[in-house]
């Protein structure tokens, strides 16, 4: 049994909902993040900031969940932004070309300042 090492902490900052993610986003834990994003959009939340500063590991499954979340909010003219300063995670975004897809910020305050 693989321990589910993922924490999700959701809070509201102005017009944005911030989802602070911690631990590992992999094939085992990504469904929890996917469900959280789907629940937010279903509840009418279309401006989401995903804070991955406390994420230790992110694989292609996790990236897929973020892309899926982005597609969902864009269907409602929303936005999904990422807060990430960790070089090893930024490298994954760069290698996969997702730096062109996501707005990646150094802090939550930077992300929520974007209109």
C-alpha positions as CSV (number, residue, x, y, z in Angstrom):
1,X,0.0,0.0,0.0
2,X,1.4,3.3,-1.1
3,X,0.9,6.0,1.6
4,X,-0.9,9.0,0.2
5,X,1.6,11.8,0.8
6,X,-0.4,14.7,-0.5
7,X,-1.8,17.7,1.4
8,X,-4.3,20.1,0.0
9,X,-5.1,23.4,1.7
10,X,-7.7,25.6,0.0
11,X,-8.2,29.3,0.9
12,X,-9.7,32.4,-0.8
13,X,-7.6,35.5,-1.6
14,X,-9.7,38.2,-3.2
15,X,-11.3,36.8,-6.3
16,X,-8.9,33.8,-6.4
17,X,-9.0,30.5,-4.7
18,X,-5.6,29.3,-3.7
19,X,-4.9,25.5,-3.5
20,X,-1.7,25.0,-1.6
21,X,-0.4,21.5,-2.4
22,X,2.2,19.7,-0.4
23,X,4.0,16.3,-0.7
24,X,4.0,14.3,-3.9
25,X,1.8,14.6,-6.9
26,X,2.0,11.2,-8.7
27,X,-0.1,8.5,-10.1
28,X,-1.4,7.6,-6.6
29,X,-2.2,11.1,-5.3
30,X,-3.1,13.1,-8.5
31,X,-6.7,11.9,-8.5
32,X,-7.2,13.8,-5.2
33,X,-5.9,17.0,-6.7
34,X,-8.1,16.4,-9.8
35,X,-11.2,16.0,-7.7
36,X,-10.4,19.1,-5.7
37,X,-10.1,21.2,-8.9
38,X,-13.3,19.7,-10.4
39,X,-15.2,20.4,-7.1
40,X,-14.0,24.0,-7.2
41,X,-15.0,24.6,-10.8
42,X,-18.4,22.8,-10.2
43,X,-18.9,25.2,-7.3
44,X,-18.4,28.2,-9.6
45,X,-14.7,28.9,-8.8
46,X,-13.0,29.9,-12.0
47,X,-9.8,31.7,-10.8
48,X,-7.5,29.2,-9.2
49,X,-4.0,29.5,-8.1
50,X,-2.2,26.2,-7.5
51,X,0.7,26.7,-5.1
52,X,3.3,23.9,-5.5
53,X,6.0,25.4,-3.3
54,X,5.7,22.5,-0.8
55,X,5.6,19.8,-3.5
56,X,8.5,17.4,-3.4
57,X,7.7,15.4,-6.4
58,X,5.6,16.0,-9.5
59,X,5.2,13.5,-12.4
60,X,3.4,13.5,-15.7
61,X,0.2,12.4,-14.0
62,X,0.3,15.6,-11.9
63,X,1.0,17.7,-14.9
64,X,-2.0,16.2,-16.7
65,X,-4.2,17.1,-13.7
66,X,-3.0,20.7,-13.9
67,X,-3.6,20.9,-17.6
68,X,-7.1,19.4,-17.1
69,X,-7.8,22.0,-14.4
70,X,-6.7,24.7,-16.8
71,X,-9.0,23.5,-19.5
72,X,-11.9,23.4,-17.1
73,X,-11.5,27.0,-15.9
74,X,-10.9,28.2,-19.4
75,X,-14.2,26.9,-20.4
76,X,-15.6,29.5,-18.0
77,X,-13.2,32.3,-19.1
78,X,-11.3,31.5,-15.9
79,X,-7.6,31.2,-15.1
80,X,-5.4,28.6,-13.4
81,X,-2.0,29.9,-12.3
82,X,0.9,28.2,-10.7
83,X,3.2,29.4,-7.9
84,X,6.5,27.7,-8.1
85,X,10.1,28.8,-7.4
86,X,11.7,25.3,-7.1
87,X,14.2,24.8,-9.9
88,X,13.6,21.0,-10.1
89,X,9.9,21.6,-10.6
90,X,10.3,24.5,-13.0
91,X,12.6,22.3,-15.0
92,X,9.7,19.8,-15.5
93,X,7.5,22.7,-16.7
94,X,10.2,23.9,-19.1
95,X,11.0,20.4,-20.5
96,X,7.4,19.7,-21.2
97,X,6.8,23.1,-22.7
98,X,4.2,24.0,-20.1
99,X,5.9,27.3,-19.2
100,X,4.1,28.5,-22.3
101,X,0.8,27.1,-21.1
102,X,0.7,28.2,-17.5
103,X,1.4,31.6,-15.8
104,X,4.1,30.6,-13.3
105,X,4.6,33.1,-10.4
106,X,7.1,33.4,-7.6
107,X,4.5,34.0,-4.9
108,X,0.8,33.8,-4.3
109,X,0.6,37.5,-4.0
110,X,2.1,37.9,-7.4
111,X,-0.4,35.4,-8.8
112,X,-3.5,37.0,-7.3
113,X,-2.4,40.5,-8.5
114,X,-2.9,39.3,-12.1
115,X,-6.2,40.4,-13.6
